[in-house]
Amino acid sequence: MNKLTELKCKACQSGEAPMSQTEIADLKSELPDWKIVDIGGVARLEREYKFDDFAQALAFTNKIGYLAEAEQHHPAILTEWGRVKVSWWTHKVKGLHRNDFIMAAKTDDAVKMEPADMHAYR
Amino acid sequence: MNKLTELKCKACQSGEAPMSQTEIADLKSELPDWKIVDIGGVARLEREYKFDDFAQALAFTNKIGYLAEAEQHHPAILTEWGRVKVSWWTHKVKGLHRNDFIMAAKTDDAVKMEPADMHAYR
């Protein structure tokens, strides 16, 4: 299990200093399947997951929704037939926060979990 | 109720002739809140809906998922805190099909419906 999945999100404040490049590189190394993309000058963590049909993709979207509500940190989730693209970033810091790396690691875990087991994250 | 919501999707074939501009304009007039966008040369019908929180947005995503499975025609759904962007298009015709206008009208209906009432679409 990725060590990040054991952490909880911490409330962040507007104007909080953004992560250093060293810290980003350190946490990113824990998430080899994620990429950092720039959307309008705001860095996001992004990953696409593949599924066999629409129902499985939507079920995963709901598992991510459960995580998001549990941590009160919410991503963008693009659901299509056979795939889900997830993007994590932090509005308040206009980019990446340590919370986003924690949530990305938990998202990787959630894809392998049964919906009924998701309460472990509550 | 929009007349389009009373229609069912019909199976379409690869290579089927795309809709004429007249037919698109006629059906688009039934969907004033939707816009036609071009994504990589493929026309899509797109609309963003606003909600008060993430849970309501995700609940709507699931209602759209119910519609999509009922008609076996699937959109792209972008779910975020307080908003859902829905895009309908038809892969087989590389653009818009009459089915997409039918699904957009049903999506407009679904936003007002209780989840338990969605079986009306089955």
gemmi code that builds the backbone of each chain (N, CA, C; Angstrom):
import gemmi

chains = {
    "A": [
        ("MET", (0.843, -1.203, 0.000), (0.000, 0.000, 0.000), (0.879, 1.255, 0.000)),
        ("ASN", (0.480, 2.195, -0.819), (1.176, 3.477, -0.893), (1.077, 4.194, 0.457)),
        ("LYS", (2.205, 4.704, 0.943), (2.189, 5.347, 2.268), (1.233, 6.542, 2.328)),
        ("LEU", (0.981, 7.151, 1.169), (0.085, 8.311, 1.139), (-1.343, 7.955, 1.532)),
        ("THR", (-1.741, 6.699, 1.279), (-3.129, 6.336, 1.563), (-3.410, 6.309, 3.058)),
        ("GLU", (-2.363, 6.279, 3.862), (-2.565, 6.245, 5.316), (-2.765, 7.641, 5.896)),
        ("LEU", (-2.568, 8.651, 5.074), (-2.683, 10.032, 5.559), (-4.093, 10.572, 5.343)),
        ("LYS", (-4.426, 11.593, 6.099), (-5.707, 12.290, 5.959), (-5.438, 13.685, 5.401)),
        ("CYS", (-6.404, 14.222, 4.664), (-6.276, 15.606, 4.211), (-6.299, 16.548, 5.411)),
        ("LYS", (-5.516, 17.607, 5.304), (-5.562, 18.660, 6.325), (-6.146, 19.911, 5.699)),
        ("ALA", (-6.950, 20.620, 6.471), (-7.561, 21.845, 5.942), (-6.464, 22.792, 5.486)),
        ("CYS", (-6.613, 23.347, 4.295), (-5.619, 24.311, 3.841), (-6.241, 25.696, 3.786)),
        ("GLN", (-5.411, 26.705, 3.830), (-5.857, 28.094, 3.911), (-5.567, 28.814, 2.597)),
        ("SER", (-6.417, 29.779, 2.281), (-6.125, 30.647, 1.139), (-4.799, 31.346, 1.399)),
        ("GLY", (-3.979, 31.439, 0.383), (-2.711, 32.143, 0.525), (-1.607, 31.284, 1.100)),
        ("GLU", (-1.935, 30.025, 1.423), (-0.906, 29.104, 1.917), (0.181, 28.968, 0.835)),
        ("ALA", (1.424, 28.845, 1.258), (2.517, 28.743, 0.287), (2.344, 27.479, -0.556)),
        ("PRO", (2.561, 27.591, -1.865), (2.473, 26.389, -2.695), (3.594, 25.414, -2.350)),
        ("MET", (3.427, 24.155, -2.760), (4.450, 23.144, -2.491), (5.735, 23.494, -3.234)),
        ("SER", (6.854, 23.144, -2.661), (8.129, 23.333, -3.355), (8.262, 22.264, -4.438)),
        ("GLN", (9.098, 22.529, -5.430), (9.331, 21.556, -6.501), (9.907, 20.257, -5.936)),
        ("THR", (10.712, 20.363, -4.882), (11.296, 19.162, -4.268), (10.206, 18.308, -3.627)),
        ("GLU", (9.291, 18.966, -2.938), (8.209, 18.217, -2.293), (7.298, 17.568, -3.341)),
        ("ILE", (7.014, 18.328, -4.414), (6.193, 17.765, -5.500), (6.874, 16.534, -6.093)),
        ("ALA", (8.163, 16.640, -6.374), (8.891, 15.527, -6.997), (8.894, 14.311, -6.065)),
        ("ASP", (9.042, 14.552, -4.768), (9.065, 13.464, -3.790), (7.722, 12.733, -3.763)),
        ("LEU", (6.623, 13.487, -3.689), (5.296, 12.852, -3.617), (4.908, 12.238, -4.954)),
        ("LYS", (5.285, 12.896, -6.052), (4.952, 12.376, -7.386), (5.589, 11.006, -7.608)),
        ("SER", (6.756, 10.782, -7.005), (7.439, 9.491, -7.180), (6.628, 8.333, -6.583)),
        ("GLU", (5.703, 8.673, -5.697), (4.813, 7.652, -5.121), (3.634, 7.331, -6.043)),
        ("LEU", (3.473, 8.133, -7.089), (2.288, 8.031, -7.955), (2.711, 7.940, -9.426)),
        ("PRO", (3.376, 6.831, -9.803), (3.952, 6.751, -11.157), (2.920, 6.800, -12.279)),
        ("ASP", (1.663, 6.432, -11.999), (0.659, 6.386, -13.069), (-0.079, 7.711, -13.256)),
        ("TRP", (0.259, 8.680, -12.427), (-0.387, 9.992, -12.525), (0.532, 10.961, -13.262)),
        ("LYS", (-0.084, 11.915, -13.961), (0.722, 12.960, -14.576), (0.274, 14.312, -14.027)),
        ("ILE", (1.203, 15.256, -14.081), (0.877, 16.625, -13.670), (0.595, 17.421, -14.936)),
        ("VAL", (-0.611, 17.977, -15.018), (-0.986, 18.748, -16.204), (-1.268, 20.183, -15.788)),
        ("ASP", (-1.141, 21.083, -16.737), (-1.380, 22.505, -16.490), (-2.664, 22.907, -17.207)),
        ("ILE", (-3.660, 23.323, -16.441), (-4.928, 23.770, -17.028), (-5.094, 25.251, -16.674)),
        ("GLY", (-4.854, 26.103, -17.654), (-4.995, 27.549, -17.430), (-4.080, 28.069, -16.333)),
        ("GLY", (-2.864, 27.540, -16.260), (-1.904, 28.013, -15.265), (-2.035, 27.363, -13.899)),
        ("VAL", (-2.970, 26.408, -13.778), (-3.164, 25.697, -12.504), (-2.754, 24.237, -12.687)),
        ("ALA", (-1.799, 23.783, -11.859), (-1.329, 22.395, -11.954), (-2.364, 21.454, -11.347)),
        ("ARG", (-2.592, 20.329, -12.032), (-3.501, 19.297, -11.523), (-2.802, 17.944, -11.619)),
        ("LEU", (-3.176, 17.031, -10.745), (-2.793, 15.628, -10.858), (-3.898, 14.927, -11.634)),
        ("GLU", (-3.531, 14.165, -12.668), (-4.548, 13.588, -13.536), (-4.202, 12.133, -13.880)),
        ("ARG", (-5.226, 11.292, -13.870), (-5.035, 9.910, -14.310), (-6.308, 9.416, -14.975)),
        ("GLU", (-6.144, 8.624, -16.041), (-7.284, 7.977, -16.685), (-7.257, 6.485, -16.374)),
        ("TYR", (-8.402, 5.961, -16.002), (-8.574, 4.527, -15.714), (-9.485, 3.929, -16.785)),
        ("LYS", (-9.177, 2.698, -17.199), (-9.987, 2.027, -18.227), (-10.896, 0.965, -17.587)),
        ("PHE", (-12.056, 0.789, -18.162), (-13.022, -0.223, -17.695), (-13.655, -0.922, -18.884)),
        ("ASP", (-14.373, -2.020, -18.600), (-14.954, -2.811, -19.689), (-16.264, -2.248, -20.229)),
        ("ASP", (-16.897, -1.363, -19.474), (-18.182, -0.831, -19.936), (-18.512, 0.462, -19.185)),
        ("PHE", (-19.689, 0.978, -19.430), (-20.092, 2.239, -18.795), (-20.420, 2.033, -17.316)),
        ("ALA", (-21.096, 0.923, -17.020), (-21.535, 0.688, -15.635), (-20.342, 0.627, -14.685)),
        ("GLN", (-19.269, -0.043, -15.112), (-18.077, -0.131, -14.250), (-17.413, 1.242, -14.088)),
        ("ALA", (-17.419, 2.009, -15.159), (-16.846, 3.358, -15.069), (-17.653, 4.199, -14.068)),
        ("LEU", (-18.974, 4.143, -14.164), (-19.822, 4.937, -13.269), (-19.694, 4.456, -11.814)),
        ("ALA", (-19.535, 3.149, -11.639), (-19.355, 2.622, -10.276), (-18.077, 3.201, -9.659)),
        ("PHE", (-17.031, 3.313, -10.473), (-15.772, 3.892, -9.972), (-15.957, 5.376, -9.654)),
        ("THR", (-16.665, 6.078, -10.511), (-16.972, 7.493, -10.246), (-17.631, 7.638, -8.873)),
        ("ASN", (-18.526, 6.731, -8.558), (-19.204, 6.801, -7.255), (-18.256, 6.481, -6.104)),
        ("LYS", (-17.313, 5.583, -6.324), (-16.327, 5.303, -5.267), (-15.459, 6.545, -5.025)),
        ("ILE", (-15.073, 7.218, -6.095), (-14.294, 8.458, -5.926), (-15.150, 9.499, -5.194)),
        ("GLY", (-16.437, 9.549, -5.530), (-17.338, 10.474, -4.855), (-17.412, 10.202, -3.358)),
        ("TYR", (-17.390, 8.933, -3.006), (-17.418, 8.564, -1.585), (-16.156, 9.082, -0.873)),
        ("LEU", (-15.016, 8.850, -1.502), (-13.744, 9.356, -0.969), (-13.779, 10.874, -0.795)),
        ("ALA", (-14.264, 11.543, -1.839), (-14.272, 13.008, -1.855), (-15.124, 13.559, -0.720)),
        ("GLU", (-16.284, 12.939, -0.503), (-17.159, 13.399, 0.567), (-16.546, 13.078, 1.934)),
        ("ALA", (-15.878, 11.922, 2.034), (-15.268, 11.538, 3.310), (-14.188, 12.534, 3.725)),
        ("GLU", (-13.439, 13.024, 2.748), (-12.327, 13.938, 3.050), (-12.710, 15.399, 2.824)),
        ("GLN", (-13.910, 15.617, 2.298), (-14.344, 16.975, 1.930), (-13.307, 17.678, 1.036)),
        ("HIS", (-12.831, 16.897, 0.080), (-11.941, 17.438, -0.954), (-12.420, 16.798, -2.251)),
        ("HIS", (-12.718, 17.628, -3.252), (-13.469, 17.130, -4.405), (-12.717, 17.330, -5.715)),
        ("PRO", (-12.668, 16.293, -6.529), (-11.952, 16.371, -7.811), (-12.901, 16.709, -8.964)),
        ("ALA", (-12.355, 16.754, -10.159), (-13.163, 16.698, -11.379), (-13.095, 15.260, -11.874)),
        ("ILE", (-14.248, 14.701, -12.222), (-14.313, 13.303, -12.678), (-15.025, 13.274, -14.020)),
        ("LEU", (-14.309, 12.833, -15.048), (-14.910, 12.723, -16.382), (-15.256, 11.255, -16.627)),
        ("THR", (-16.559, 10.973, -16.679), (-17.037, 9.594, -16.840), (-17.493, 9.383, -18.273)),
        ("GLU", (-16.955, 8.346, -18.935), (-17.384, 7.995, -20.290), (-17.519, 6.474, -20.363)),
        ("TRP", (-18.002, 5.959, -21.494), (-18.093, 4.508, -21.677), (-16.665, 3.946, -21.579)),
        ("GLY", (-16.429, 3.110, -20.578), (-15.152, 2.405, -20.480), (-13.982, 3.189, -19.927)),
        ("ARG", (-14.210, 4.439, -19.482), (-13.077, 5.153, -18.892), (-13.515, 6.293, -17.970)),
        ("VAL", (-12.633, 6.558, -17.028), (-12.853, 7.645, -16.068), (-11.539, 8.414, -15.951)),
        ("LYS", (-11.615, 9.733, -16.142), (-10.433, 10.577, -15.943), (-10.654, 11.402, -14.674)),
        ("VAL", (-9.698, 11.304, -13.756), (-9.814, 11.988, -12.470), (-8.756, 13.081, -12.384)),
        ("SER", (-9.139, 14.260, -11.908), (-8.190, 15.379, -11.742), (-8.316, 15.931, -10.330)),
        ("TRP", (-7.189, 15.991, -9.640), (-7.146, 16.550, -8.285), (-6.302, 17.817, -8.287)),
        ("TRP", (-6.817, 18.855, -7.695), (-6.051, 20.082, -7.462), (-6.749, 20.839, -6.334)),
        ("THR", (-6.139, 21.927, -5.874), (-6.686, 22.642, -4.723), (-6.946, 24.088, -5.089)),
        ("HIS", (-8.213, 24.397, -5.156), (-8.671, 25.729, -5.556), (-7.989, 26.822, -4.727)),
        ("LYS", (-7.932, 26.597, -3.409), (-7.432, 27.648, -2.514), (-5.969, 28.003, -2.743)),
        ("VAL", (-5.166, 27.052, -3.213), (-3.754, 27.375, -3.457), (-3.477, 27.517, -4.957)),
        ("LYS", (-4.554, 27.443, -5.758), (-4.436, 27.575, -7.218), (-3.394, 26.610, -7.760)),
        ("GLY", (-3.447, 25.379, -7.298), (-2.502, 24.374, -7.790), (-2.514, 23.152, -6.894)),
        ("LEU", (-1.357, 22.538, -6.759), (-1.276, 21.286, -6.010), (-0.942, 21.505, -4.551)),
        ("HIS", (-1.628, 20.732, -3.713), (-1.426, 20.723, -2.267), (-1.128, 19.255, -1.918)),
        ("ARG", (-0.491, 19.069, -0.795), (-0.209, 17.713, -0.337), (-1.490, 16.847, -0.319)),
        ("ASN", (-2.627, 17.480, -0.007), (-3.911, 16.764, 0.004), (-4.204, 16.079, -1.331)),
        ("ASP", (-3.816, 16.725, -2.429), (-4.119, 16.167, -3.750), (-3.368, 14.857, -3.992)),
        ("PHE", (-2.143, 14.786, -3.489), (-1.359, 13.556, -3.627), (-1.953, 12.448, -2.753)),
        ("ILE", (-2.418, 12.831, -1.575), (-3.081, 11.862, -0.693), (-4.334, 11.307, -1.378)),
        ("MET", (-5.129, 12.204, -1.959), (-6.375, 11.767, -2.611), (-6.093, 10.926, -3.854)),
        ("ALA", (-5.045, 11.263, -4.605), (-4.690, 10.472, -5.791), (-4.312, 9.047, -5.371)),
        ("ALA", (-3.555, 8.932, -4.279), (-3.162, 7.594, -3.799), (-4.396, 6.802, -3.346)),
        ("LYS", (-5.316, 7.472, -2.693), (-6.543, 6.796, -2.248), (-7.406, 6.406, -3.452)),
        ("THR", (-7.377, 7.220, -4.504), (-8.118, 6.896, -5.731), (-7.565, 5.608, -6.350)),
        ("ASP", (-6.230, 5.481, -6.367), (-5.610, 4.248, -6.881), (-6.055, 3.033, -6.065)),
        ("ASP", (-6.169, 3.203, -4.771), (-6.651, 2.105, -3.929), (-8.116, 1.781, -4.212)),
        ("ALA", (-8.921, 2.820, -4.400), (-10.367, 2.636, -4.541), (-10.720, 1.812, -5.771)),
        ("VAL", (-9.898, 1.911, -6.819), (-10.237, 1.192, -8.052), (-10.243, -0.316, -7.822)),
        ("LYS", (-9.492, -0.752, -6.808), (-9.405, -2.200, -6.530), (-10.433, -2.646, -5.485)),
        ("MET", (-11.104, -1.699, -4.858), (-11.992, -2.031, -3.738), (-13.431, -2.263, -4.161)),
        ("GLU", (-14.133, -3.109, -3.392), (-15.563, -3.270, -3.581), (-16.261, -2.035, -2.989)),
        ("PRO", (-17.368, -1.606, -3.614), (-18.074, -0.435, -3.066), (-18.374, -0.579, -1.569)),
        ("ALA", (-18.735, -1.790, -1.129), (-19.101, -1.987, 0.287), (-17.916, -1.787, 1.224)),
        ("ASP", (-16.691, -1.884, 0.675), (-15.502, -1.722, 1.526), (-15.062, -0.261, 1.649)),
        ("MET", (-15.738, 0.603, 0.920), (-15.304, 2.002, 0.892), (-15.484, 2.699, 2.239)),
        ("HIS", (-16.323, 2.134, 3.111), (-16.547, 2.795, 4.406), (-15.264, 2.844, 5.227)),
        ("ALA", (-14.267, 2.065, 4.832), (-12.974, 2.133, 5.524), (-12.398, 3.541, 5.457)),
        ("TYR", (-12.833, 4.306, 4.454), (-12.308, 5.660, 4.288), (-13.093, 6.693, 5.073)),
        ("ARG", (-14.220, 6.276, 5.643), (-15.027, 7.271, 6.362), (-14.338, 7.612, 7.668)),
    ],
    "B": [
        ("MET", (-43.642, 19.495, -21.649), (-42.537, 18.542, -21.881), (-42.055, 18.654, -23.325)),
        ("ASN", (-40.772, 18.637, -23.487), (-40.163, 18.686, -24.803), (-40.580, 17.443, -25.602)),
        ("LYS", (-40.995, 17.635, -26.845), (-41.467, 16.496, -27.649), (-40.380, 15.432, -27.832)),
        ("LEU", (-39.137, 15.862, -27.757), (-38.033, 14.910, -27.951), (-37.988, 13.856, -26.850)),
        ("THR", (-38.483, 14.207, -25.666), (-38.379, 13.250, -24.552), (-39.284, 12.050, -24.749)),
        ("GLU", (-40.248, 12.175, -25.667), (-41.158, 11.046, -25.899), (-40.582, 10.043, -26.882)),
        ("LEU", (-39.456, 10.377, -27.483), (-38.853, 9.494, -28.491), (-37.831, 8.556, -27.870)),
        ("LYS", (-37.573, 7.461, -28.555), (-36.542, 6.514, -28.137), (-35.375, 6.593, -29.117)),
        ("CYS", (-34.187, 6.291, -28.638), (-33.053, 6.217, -29.544), (-33.236, 5.060, -30.514)),
        ("LYS", (-32.792, 5.261, -31.741), (-32.785, 4.163, -32.720), (-31.349, 3.788, -33.009)),
        ("ALA", (-31.107, 2.500, -33.187), (-29.743, 2.059, -33.465), (-29.243, 2.750, -34.725)),
        ("CYS", (-28.038, 3.264, -34.680), (-27.501, 3.897, -35.890), (-26.336, 3.052, -36.408)),
        ("GLN", (-26.060, 3.213, -37.673), (-25.057, 2.394, -38.349), (-23.819, 3.223, -38.675)),
        ("SER", (-22.662, 2.567, -38.693), (-21.461, 3.252, -39.154), (-21.683, 3.680, -40.600)),
        ("GLY", (-21.240, 4.868, -40.920), (-21.355, 5.338, -42.295), (-22.704, 5.951, -42.617)),
        ("GLU", (-23.617, 5.943, -41.640), (-24.924, 6.583, -41.832), (-24.701, 8.068, -42.164)),
        ("ALA", (-25.533, 8.609, -43.027), (-25.369, 10.021, -43.414), (-25.539, 10.916, -42.197)),
        ("PRO", (-24.668, 11.917, -42.048), (-24.847, 12.849, -40.927), (-26.132, 13.663, -41.120)),
        ("MET", (-26.585, 14.271, -40.017), (-27.798, 15.095, -40.085), (-27.554, 16.308, -40.976)),
        ("SER", (-28.599, 16.758, -41.645), (-28.482, 17.987, -42.436), (-28.492, 19.183, -41.486)),
        ("GLN", (-27.982, 20.301, -41.964), (-27.967, 21.529, -41.148), (-29.388, 21.954, -40.790)),
        ("THR", (-30.336, 21.709, -41.696), (-31.742, 22.063, -41.437), (-32.301, 21.224, -40.294)),
        ("GLU", (-31.986, 19.938, -40.328), (-32.488, 19.058, -39.265), (-31.857, 19.415, -37.926)),
        ("ILE", (-30.542, 19.715, -37.942), (-29.862, 20.124, -36.704), (-30.503, 21.397, -36.149)),
        ("ALA", (-30.737, 22.385, -37.012), (-31.317, 23.656, -36.560), (-32.712, 23.436, -35.976)),
        ("ASP", (-33.475, 22.549, -36.614), (-34.840, 22.262, -36.150), (-34.811, 21.646, -34.755)),
        ("LEU", (-33.979, 20.638, -34.578), (-33.937, 19.965, -33.265), (-33.274, 20.844, -32.213)),
        ("LYS", (-32.267, 21.610, -32.609), (-31.575, 22.492, -31.655), (-32.542, 23.526, -31.072)),
        ("SER", (-33.534, 23.936, -31.860), (-34.497, 24.939, -31.381), (-35.320, 24.406, -30.209)),
        ("GLU", (-35.362, 23.087, -30.067), (-36.065, 22.469, -28.930), (-35.201, 22.467, -27.670)),
        ("LEU", (-33.911, 22.794, -27.827), (-32.949, 22.679, -26.714), (-32.184, 23.995, -26.535)),
        ("PRO", (-32.893, 25.052, -26.110), (-32.255, 26.369, -26.059), (-31.084, 26.467, -25.088)),
        ("ASP", (-31.030, 25.608, -24.082), (-29.966, 25.708, -23.073), (-28.712, 24.907, -23.447)),
        ("TRP", (-28.764, 24.216, -24.557), (-27.614, 23.427, -25.000), (-26.860, 24.194, -26.072)),
        ("LYS", (-25.549, 23.942, -26.127), (-24.783, 24.529, -27.220), (-24.109, 23.410, -28.013)),
        ("ILE", (-23.820, 23.708, -29.254), (-23.103, 22.742, -30.087), (-21.640, 23.157, -30.091)),
        ("VAL", (-20.773, 22.253, -29.646), (-19.345, 22.559, -29.594), (-18.595, 21.593, -30.507)),
        ("ASP", (-17.443, 22.029, -30.951), (-16.614, 21.216, -31.844), (-15.392, 20.749, -31.059)),
        ("ILE", (-15.263, 19.448, -30.890), (-14.110, 18.896, -30.181), (-13.326, 18.038, -31.170)),
        ("GLY", (-12.224, 18.577, -31.653), (-11.393, 17.838, -32.618), (-12.142, 17.470, -33.883)),
        ("GLY", (-12.994, 18.389, -34.359), (-13.711, 18.144, -35.618), (-14.996, 17.348, -35.448)),
        ("VAL", (-15.338, 16.999, -34.204), (-16.563, 16.246, -33.940), (-17.541, 17.138, -33.165)),
        ("ALA", (-18.732, 17.321, -33.720), (-19.736, 18.163, -33.054), (-20.356, 17.415, -31.880)),
        ("ARG", (-20.533, 18.132, -30.765), (-21.188, 17.568, -29.584), (-22.254, 18.544, -29.105)),
        ("LEU", (-23.283, 18.008, -28.474), (-24.244, 18.813, -27.727), (-23.766, 18.883, -26.292)),
        ("GLU", (-23.682, 20.078, -25.736), (-23.081, 20.233, -24.404), (-23.910, 21.184, -23.547)),
        ("ARG", (-24.075, 20.816, -22.275), (-24.737, 21.724, -21.320), (-24.139, 21.536, -19.929)),
        ("GLU", (-23.978, 22.659, -19.220), (-23.524, 22.574, -17.833), (-24.691, 22.902, -16.908)),
        ("TYR", (-24.854, 22.084, -15.878), (-25.890, 22.274, -14.861), (-25.208, 22.639, -13.547)),
        ("LYS", (-25.836, 23.543, -12.785), (-25.273, 23.968, -11.495), (-26.034, 23.310, -10.333)),
        ("PHE", (-25.337, 23.020, -9.259), (-25.925, 22.427, -8.057), (-25.335, 23.093, -6.813)),
        ("ASP", (-25.948, 22.811, -5.676), (-25.509, 23.466, -4.433), (-24.295, 22.803, -3.790)),
        ("ASP", (-23.994, 21.579, -4.185), (-22.855, 20.891, -3.571), (-22.409, 19.724, -4.447)),
        ("PHE", (-21.456, 18.959, -3.944), (-20.936, 17.834, -4.710), (-21.937, 16.680, -4.759)),
        ("ALA", (-22.590, 16.418, -3.626), (-23.500, 15.266, -3.555), (-24.636, 15.395, -4.575)),
        ("GLN", (-25.175, 16.616, -4.717), (-26.262, 16.807, -5.696), (-25.753, 16.653, -7.125)),
        ("ALA", (-24.537, 17.120, -7.358), (-23.949, 16.953, -8.696), (-23.777, 15.466, -9.017)),
        ("LEU", (-23.252, 14.710, -8.055), (-23.023, 13.278, -8.288), (-24.349, 12.518, -8.435)),
        ("ALA", (-25.372, 12.943, -7.700), (-26.688, 12.305, -7.833), (-27.221, 12.501, -9.253)),
        ("PHE", (-27.002, 13.678, -9.814), (-27.443, 13.945, -11.190), (-26.638, 13.097, -12.177)),
        ("THR", (-25.345, 12.993, -11.947), (-24.501, 12.128, -12.791), (-25.076, 10.708, -12.834)),
        ("ASN", (-25.527, 10.238, -11.696), (-26.103, 8.887, -11.659), (-27.439, 8.803, -12.389)),
        ("LYS", (-28.221, 9.870, -12.343), (-29.478, 9.861, -13.101), (-29.181, 9.817, -14.604)),
        ("ILE", (-28.178, 10.565, -15.029), (-27.789, 10.523, -16.450), (-27.295, 9.115, -16.800)),
        ("GLY", (-26.549, 8.518, -15.872), (-26.067, 7.153, -16.096), (-27.210, 6.174, -16.269)),
        ("TYR", (-28.273, 6.378, -15.513), (-29.453, 5.511, -15.634), (-30.064, 5.643, -17.026)),
        ("LEU", (-30.228, 6.900, -17.470), (-30.739, 7.170, -18.820), (-29.871, 6.511, -19.889)),
        ("ALA", (-28.562, 6.680, -19.718), (-27.608, 6.187, -20.722), (-27.692, 4.670, -20.854)),
        ("GLU", (-27.813, 3.988, -19.719), (-27.902, 2.531, -19.742), (-29.252, 2.082, -20.304)),
        ("ALA", (-30.307, 2.846, -19.982), (-31.641, 2.493, -20.478), (-31.693, 2.555, -22.004)),
        ("GLU", (-30.999, 3.536, -22.576), (-31.042, 3.724, -24.030), (-29.809, 3.140, -24.717)),
        ("GLN", (-28.869, 2.657, -23.921), (-27.588, 2.177, -24.470), (-26.944, 3.214, -25.393)),
        ("HIS", (-26.971, 4.429, -24.913), (-26.273, 5.525, -25.602), (-25.629, 6.335, -24.472)),
        ("HIS", (-24.327, 6.553, -24.570), (-23.581, 7.037, -23.404), (-22.866, 8.357, -23.676)),
        ("PRO", (-22.995, 9.308, -22.778), (-22.364, 10.618, -22.935), (-21.022, 10.681, -22.226)),
        ("ALA", (-20.398, 11.836, -22.284), (-19.303, 12.171, -21.367), (-19.907, 13.054, -20.281)),
        ("ILE", (-19.604, 12.749, -19.023), (-20.164, 13.494, -17.889), (-19.010, 13.978, -17.025)),
        ("LEU", (-18.861, 15.281, -16.917), (-17.816, 15.854, -16.069), (-18.461, 16.314, -14.763)),
        ("THR", (-18.111, 15.636, -13.675), (-18.704, 15.909, -12.361), (-17.706, 16.676, -11.505)),
        ("GLU", (-18.129, 17.824, -10.976), (-17.285, 18.613, -10.063), (-18.157, 19.102, -8.908)),
        ("TRP", (-17.556, 19.747, -7.915), (-18.329, 20.315, -6.814), (-19.286, 21.346, -7.396)),
        ("GLY", (-20.597, 21.090, -7.277), (-21.588, 22.083, -7.677), (-21.899, 22.187, -9.151)),
        ("ARG", (-21.307, 21.304, -9.976), (-21.667, 21.371, -11.393), (-21.394, 20.068, -12.128)),
        ("VAL", (-22.184, 19.889, -13.179), (-22.048, 18.713, -14.048), (-22.135, 19.191, -15.488)),
        ("LYS", (-21.145, 18.832, -16.286), (-21.186, 19.161, -17.719), (-21.428, 17.871, -18.495)),
        ("VAL", (-22.450, 17.879, -19.318), (-22.838, 16.680, -20.073), (-22.598, 16.921, -21.550)),
        ("SER", (-22.021, 15.944, -22.235), (-21.779, 16.053, -23.681), (-22.323, 14.807, -24.370)),
        ("TRP", (-23.169, 15.038, -25.359), (-23.734, 13.943, -26.154), (-23.236, 14.046, -27.586)),
        ("TRP", (-22.774, 12.939, -28.134), (-22.452, 12.854, -29.557), (-22.448, 11.375, -29.922)),
        ("THR", (-22.300, 11.079, -31.204), (-22.413, 9.694, -31.646), (-21.139, 9.280, -32.368)),
        ("HIS", (-20.407, 8.401, -31.699), (-19.130, 7.924, -32.197), (-19.239, 7.411, -33.636)),
        ("LYS", (-20.293, 6.624, -33.894), (-20.405, 5.971, -35.207), (-20.577, 6.942, -36.362)),
        ("VAL", (-21.176, 8.101, -36.107), (-21.342, 9.065, -37.209), (-20.348, 10.225, -37.074)),
        ("LYS", (-19.446, 10.091, -36.095), (-18.426, 11.132, -35.855), (-19.060, 12.516, -35.725)),
        ("GLY", (-20.161, 12.580, -34.985), (-20.820, 13.874, -34.779), (-22.189, 13.670, -34.184)),
        ("LEU", (-23.114, 14.520, -34.567), (-24.453, 14.492, -33.972), (-25.427, 13.622, -34.756)),
        ("HIS", (-26.220, 12.877, -34.008), (-27.279, 12.026, -34.534), (-28.553, 12.468, -33.835)),
        ("ARG", (-29.668, 12.182, -34.426), (-30.961, 12.509, -33.809), (-31.025, 11.980, -32.362)),
        ("ASN", (-30.404, 10.809, -32.140), (-30.387, 10.228, -30.789), (-29.807, 11.198, -29.751)),
        ("ASP", (-28.824, 11.980, -30.142), (-28.172, 12.887, -29.188), (-29.130, 13.986, -28.726)),
        ("PHE", (-29.966, 14.450, -29.633), (-30.953, 15.475, -29.272), (-32.015, 14.872, -28.344)),
        ("ILE", (-32.400, 13.630, -28.634), (-33.361, 12.932, -27.761), (-32.780, 12.797, -26.356)),
        ("MET", (-31.511, 12.386, -26.272), (-30.885, 12.193, -24.955), (-30.690, 13.520, -24.220)),
        ("ALA", (-30.385, 14.569, -24.955), (-30.227, 15.882, -24.311), (-31.557, 16.331, -23.703)),
        ("ALA", (-32.643, 16.115, -24.430), (-33.963, 16.496, -23.904), (-34.302, 15.674, -22.658)),
        ("LYS", (-33.977, 14.386, -22.693), (-34.243, 13.525, -21.524), (-33.361, 13.941, -20.341)),
        ("THR", (-32.146, 14.401, -20.636), (-31.249, 14.880, -19.576), (-31.862, 16.099, -18.893)),
        ("ASP", (-32.436, 16.998, -19.688), (-33.111, 18.176, -19.116), (-34.266, 17.759, -18.203)),
        ("ASP", (-34.982, 16.722, -18.612), (-36.074, 16.224, -17.764), (-35.526, 15.610, -16.477)),
        ("ALA", (-34.440, 14.860, -16.612), (-33.913, 14.094, -15.477), (-33.487, 15.003, -14.328)),
        ("VAL", (-33.031, 16.209, -14.650), (-32.530, 17.086, -13.589), (-33.648, 17.441, -12.610)),
        ("LYS", (-34.895, 17.385, -13.092), (-36.029, 17.742, -12.225), (-36.622, 16.521, -11.520)),
        ("MET", (-36.193, 15.316, -11.906), (-36.823, 14.100, -11.385), (-36.137, 13.558, -10.137)),
        ("GLU", (-36.919, 12.871, -9.312), (-36.358, 12.149, -8.182), (-35.701, 10.877, -8.718)),
        ("PRO", (-34.600, 10.432, -8.101), (-33.957, 9.208, -8.581), (-34.934, 8.029, -8.702)),
        ("ALA", (-35.873, 7.933, -7.749), (-36.806, 6.797, -7.756), (-37.761, 6.830, -8.948)),
        ("ASP", (-37.925, 8.014, -9.556), (-38.834, 8.131, -10.705), (-38.155, 7.829, -12.034)),
        ("MET", (-36.844, 7.595, -11.973), (-36.098, 7.417, -13.223), (-36.496, 6.142, -13.956)),
        ("HIS", (-37.129, 5.187, -13.250), (-37.492, 3.935, -13.920), (-38.493, 4.182, -15.046)),
        ("ALA", (-39.114, 5.372, -15.060), (-40.033, 5.715, -16.165), (-39.300, 5.643, -17.497)),
        ("TYR", (-37.982, 5.777, -17.460), (-37.199, 5.763, -18.704), (-36.771, 4.356, -19.110)),
        ("ARG", (-36.980, 3.406, -18.224), (-36.520, 2.049, -18.555), (-37.443, 1.449, -19.607)),
    ],
}
model = gemmi.Model(1)
for chain_id, residues in chains.items():
    chain = gemmi.Chain(chain_id)
    for i, (resn, *xyz) in enumerate(residues, 1):
        res = gemmi.Residue()
        res.name, res.seqid = resn, gemmi.SeqId(i, " ")
        for name, pos in zip(("N", "CA", "C"), xyz):
            atom = gemmi.Atom()
            atom.name, atom.element = name, gemmi.Element(name[0])
            atom.pos, atom.b_iso = gemmi.Position(*pos), 0.0
            res.add_atom(atom)
        chain.add_residue(res)
    model.add_chain(chain)
structure = gemmi.Structure()
structure.add_model(model)
structure.setup_entities()
